[in-house]
Structure formats: structure tokens, C-alpha cells
Amino acid sequence: MLYVLYRCNIQGCIISSDASVGEKSDLKDCIVGPAQSLPANSKYTNESLVAAEEMLEI
């Protein structure tokens, strides 16, 4: 497991146990899938950050 959550603002997100979130990132209502690596100072709102093969059709 790798967690990099230094000074991040994370609200209402689901983050996979092996995802990496760069420092000072801002995530709101997002899904971060396995093996995803978000760069430092990134900002995401209402997004699904997963690989194409992990997407589900509802």
C-alpha cells in the first residue's frame, strides 16, 4: 500500500488501497482506481479516475 496524502483536501472520495495521491491535491466526490497515480497539486471534482477496463456500465 502506498498513501501520499500530505496536506490534501479529500472530500467524499473512494480511493483504492494501492492508489497514490500527490501532496497538496484537491479531490471532491471522485473515485480513484487501483494503481492510479495522481500528481502533486492536482484538482479533480466528480470524476472517475480508473483504467478503461475497470469501468462498469450501469
Backbone as CSV, one residue per row, in Angstrom:
resi,resn,N_x,N_y,N_z,CA_x,CA_y,CA_z,C_x,C_y,C_z
1,MET,0.829,-1.183,0.000,0.000,0.000,0.000,0.873,1.246,0.000
2,LEU,0.452,2.222,-0.759,1.183,3.477,-0.828,0.197,4.614,-0.662
3,TYR,0.365,5.360,0.390,-0.503,6.511,0.630,0.358,7.760,0.706
4,VAL,0.071,8.723,-0.125,0.727,10.018,-0.054,-0.397,11.033,0.050
5,LEU,-0.739,11.400,1.260,-1.881,12.289,1.475,-1.462,13.514,2.281
6,TYR,-0.267,14.013,2.052,0.255,15.140,2.797,-0.444,16.423,2.370
7,ARG,-1.147,17.042,3.294,-1.850,18.306,3.062,-2.812,18.264,1.880
8,CYS,-3.533,17.169,1.753,-4.526,17.028,0.687,-5.902,17.388,1.214
9,ASN,-6.745,17.878,0.330,-8.141,18.133,0.654,-8.955,17.066,-0.073
10,ILE,-9.459,16.081,0.687,-10.195,14.968,0.096,-11.572,14.919,0.727
11,GLN,-12.617,15.032,-0.107,-13.998,15.037,0.387,-14.847,14.092,-0.446
12,GLY,-15.517,13.148,0.204,-16.474,12.264,-0.451,-15.889,11.388,-1.536
13,CYS,-14.657,10.912,-1.365,-13.983,10.119,-2.391,-13.839,8.660,-1.984
14,ILE,-13.725,7.804,-2.989,-13.360,6.405,-2.795,-11.987,6.249,-3.429
15,ILE,-10.991,5.862,-2.612,-9.618,5.744,-3.096,-9.149,4.311,-2.882
16,SER,-8.695,3.663,-3.942,-8.205,2.292,-3.869,-6.974,2.223,-2.967
17,SER,-6.770,1.055,-2.363,-5.682,0.903,-1.395,-4.298,1.026,-2.018
18,ASP,-4.148,0.799,-3.321,-2.823,0.930,-3.929,-2.714,2.139,-4.868
19,ALA,-3.587,3.110,-4.681,-3.509,4.355,-5.455,-2.574,5.333,-4.744
20,SER,-2.034,6.263,-5.499,-1.140,7.272,-4.945,-1.691,8.662,-5.272
21,VAL,-1.845,9.482,-4.252,-2.347,10.845,-4.424,-1.231,11.796,-4.024
22,GLY,-0.805,12.639,-4.946,0.284,13.568,-4.685,-0.084,14.618,-3.652
23,GLU,0.935,15.201,-3.038,0.701,16.166,-1.970,-0.003,17.419,-2.487
24,LYS,-0.743,18.046,-1.600,-1.499,19.274,-1.860,-2.532,19.119,-2.977
25,SER,-3.063,17.905,-3.137,-4.101,17.665,-4.146,-5.472,17.977,-3.573
26,ASP,-6.407,18.272,-4.447,-7.773,18.615,-4.058,-8.726,17.678,-4.795
27,LEU,-9.350,16.740,-4.065,-10.264,15.763,-4.653,-11.628,15.889,-4.005
28,LYS,-12.661,16.011,-4.810,-14.030,16.100,-4.297,-14.924,15.158,-5.088
29,ASP,-15.582,14.236,-4.392,-16.542,13.299,-4.985,-15.952,12.529,-6.164
30,CYS,-14.779,11.941,-5.975,-14.095,11.196,-7.031,-13.917,9.729,-6.651
31,ILE,-13.689,8.904,-7.666,-13.315,7.509,-7.476,-11.923,7.354,-8.074
32,VAL,-10.961,6.913,-7.250,-9.592,6.710,-7.707,-9.327,5.209,-7.697
33,GLY,-9.107,4.633,-8.865,-8.958,3.192,-9.014,-7.570,2.683,-8.666
34,PRO,-7.415,1.358,-8.732,-6.144,0.717,-8.400,-5.005,1.168,-9.313
35,ALA,-3.834,1.303,-8.739,-2.596,1.642,-9.449,-2.630,3.021,-10.107
36,GLN,-3.571,3.863,-9.744,-3.615,5.221,-10.285,-2.661,6.102,-9.484
37,SER,-1.973,6.985,-10.159,-1.038,7.896,-9.517,-1.407,9.321,-9.923
38,LEU,-1.856,10.101,-8.959,-2.244,11.479,-9.233,-1.084,12.400,-8.866
39,PRO,-0.729,13.324,-9.730,0.402,14.211,-9.459,0.105,15.209,-8.339
40,ALA,1.155,15.789,-7.805,1.010,16.806,-6.759,0.255,18.010,-7.315
41,ASN,-0.469,18.686,-6.450,-1.238,19.891,-6.784,-2.338,19.651,-7.821
42,SER,-2.816,18.420,-7.934,-3.886,18.143,-8.899,-5.245,18.468,-8.294
43,LYS,-6.205,18.795,-9.156,-7.560,19.130,-8.711,-8.559,18.362,-9.565
44,TYR,-9.409,17.574,-8.894,-10.432,16.785,-9.577,-11.741,16.928,-8.826
45,THR,-12.837,17.050,-9.559,-14.176,17.132,-8.973,-15.120,16.259,-9.795
46,ASN,-15.858,15.373,-9.113,-16.858,14.498,-9.756,-16.283,13.693,-10.917
47,GLU,-15.157,13.020,-10.702,-14.530,12.246,-11.769,-14.260,10.819,-11.327
48,SER,-14.263,9.901,-12.294,-13.870,8.511,-12.070,-12.491,8.336,-12.677
49,LEU,-11.494,8.198,-11.842,-10.114,8.088,-12.293,-9.702,6.622,-12.234
50,VAL,-10.163,5.851,-13.209,-9.879,4.420,-13.280,-9.493,4.069,-14.716
51,ALA,-8.850,2.910,-14.891,-8.484,2.441,-16.224,-9.746,2.049,-16.995
52,ALA,-9.678,2.083,-18.303,-10.844,1.798,-19.148,-11.430,0.420,-18.876
53,GLU,-10.586,-0.582,-18.614,-11.090,-1.932,-18.377,-11.770,-2.077,-17.018
54,GLU,-11.651,-1.075,-16.162,-12.284,-1.122,-14.844,-13.634,-0.407,-14.813
55,MET,-14.017,0.214,-15.907,-15.292,0.924,-15.962,-16.448,-0.066,-16.044
56,LEU,-17.526,0.244,-15.370,-18.722,-0.591,-15.393,-19.854,0.166,-16.068
57,GLU,-20.651,-0.547,-16.815,-21.818,0.068,-17.438,-23.014,-0.147,-16.532
58,ILE,-23.725,0.911,-16.245,-24.892,0.817,-15.351,-26.155,0.922,-16.178
